Amino acid sequence: MKYISVLTGIILWGTTVATAQTKVVPVFESGQEGHASYRIPAVVALPNGEILAFAEGRVHDSDDFGDIDIVMKRSKDNGNTWSALTQVVEYDTKQAGNPAPVVDLSDPAFPHGRIFLFYNTGNEHEGTVRKGKGYREVWYVVSADGGSTWSAPVNITTQVHRPNQPAVNPAYNFKEDWRSYANTPGHAMQFSKGKYKGRIYVAANHSAGNVKHAFEDYSAHGFYTDDHGKTFHLAESLPIPGSNEATAAELSAGRLMINTRNQRGDVKARLIGISDDGGATWNKTYTDKQLPDPVCEGSLLTIGWKKEKAILAFCNAADTATRDNLTLRISYDEGNTWPKSYVVASSGKSVPSYAAYSDIVKITDRQIGVLYEADNYARIVFKMVQLSKP
């Protein structure tokens, strides 16, 4: 396995930026292992310490629609080396995408944990679906053996989506007329404590009705299960037109934060929603200008607790002009401030590191793994970030 050593130590946005020397490890590389391109990374850690990396394996080209599989690799040594590729989901010659994995650790029937992998399928490009001329569906598969084998797919579209497509399926005749639909991208999450302990929550987004100016037909939302996948519930849509790709994390006292892309692009920063009831409804929304964003995906994760408050990690391309300057930030006050920053990848170095989509995983209390698209989408790589003391 080839490693690339990268030295980071930059002052950014007036916050403390730590210096760390780590290696960048290739995971999925375009043109290898049966796929022309790999995009949309997602990552989770298993109770035994193994790391599972997921991505869309795009068979013929890099287009967002076409013959797309969901693929996976495994690391048993904290991301230093990775297994050969395995295919988890395929949808004939059409799209299976937006992998959103989460490890259910609270089901007594599976004391060693069970992996849920949520994903979407579609029969047309997003722009065509947005015009009401195609459809998206929502599915999941599960694994009770750490990702070695997977169940048959389960279609949950009628529970978590509201498409007005009676010609496709009479059960899809909803008044809301949702059209485009996508999970996260990145990992889903599970509440670890409190009133909603065990709830699995998947951040998502959809468009509703006819195409509107500045993407205002889009809204973020979420869906969840409180019974380990037996039934699902659709959460309230975020009341911010243009909120799009979303990621969510647990806060204290049964609260949840959703963090979304601003597809309008009028303010190049992340949109935030706070829920007091486990993500079902929204009590507060705002734009967090501490989190600059070029209209791209981001990843949010609860990595610990301090005085009963959630410690959050957030990673995105922290640049208002282009998908670059991938930055990991840490908050010790549930997202009110982000005093620690770590530049994961930035252009202008001796090694090209133009970065876009990413997902993050906790390895230890002081180590966060970042799985991200690098080198202008040529590959998906893994990098460990060593956190400094609070």
Stockholm file with secondary structure:
# STOCKHOLM 1.0

chainA/1-390         MKYISVLTGIILWGTTVATAQTKVVPVFESGQEGHASYRIPAVVALPNGEILAFAEGRVHDSDDFGDIDIVMKRSKDNGNTWSALTQVVEYDTKQAGNPAPVVDLSDPAFPHGRIFLFYNTGNEHEGTVRKGKGYREVWYVVSADGGSTWSAPVNITTQVHRPNQPAVNPAYNFKEDWRSYANTPGHAMQFSKGKYKGRIYVAANHSAGNVKHAFEDYSAHGFYTDDHGKTFHLAESLPIPGSNEATAAELSAGRLMINTRNQRGDVKARLIGISDDGGATWNKTYTDKQLPDPVCEGSLLTIGWKKEKAILAFCNAADTATRDNLTLRISYDEGNTWPKSYVVASSGKSVPSYAAYSDIVKITDRQIGVLYEADNYARIVFKMVQLSKP
#=GR chainA/1-390 SS CCCEEEEECCCBTTBEECCEEEEEEEEEETTSTTCSEEEEEEEEECTTSCEEEEEEEESSSSCSSSSEEEEEEEESSTTSSCCCCEEEECBTTBEEEEEEEEEECCCTTCTTCEEEEEEEEESSCHHHHHTTSSCEEEEEEEESSTTSSCCCCEECHHHHCCBBCTTTCGGGBCTTCEEEEEECSSCCEECCSSTTTTCEEEEEEEEESSCCGGGTTEEEEEEEESSTTSCCEECCCCSSTTEEEEEEEECGGGCEEEEEEETTCSSCEEEEEEESSTTSSCSEEEEEEEEECSSCCEEEEEEEEETTEEEEEEEEECCSSSSCCEEEEEESSTTSCCCEEEEEECTTSSSCCCCCCEEEEEEETTEEEEEEEETTTTEEEEEEEECCCC
#=GC SS_cons         CCCEEEEECCCBTTBEECCEEEEEEEEEETTSTTCSEEEEEEEEECTTSCEEEEEEEESSSSCSSSSEEEEEEEESSTTSSCCCCEEEECBTTBEEEEEEEEEECCCTTCTTCEEEEEEEEESSCHHHHHTTSSCEEEEEEEESSTTSSCCCCEECHHHHCCBBCTTTCGGGBCTTCEEEEEECSSCCEECCSSTTTTCEEEEEEEEESSCCGGGTTEEEEEEEESSTTSCCEECCCCSSTTEEEEEEEECGGGCEEEEEEETTCSSCEEEEEEESSTTSSCSEEEEEEEEECSSCCEEEEEEEEETTEEEEEEEEECCSSSSCCEEEEEESSTTSCCCEEEEEECTTSSSCCCCCCEEEEEEETTEEEEEEEETTTTEEEEEEEECCCC
//
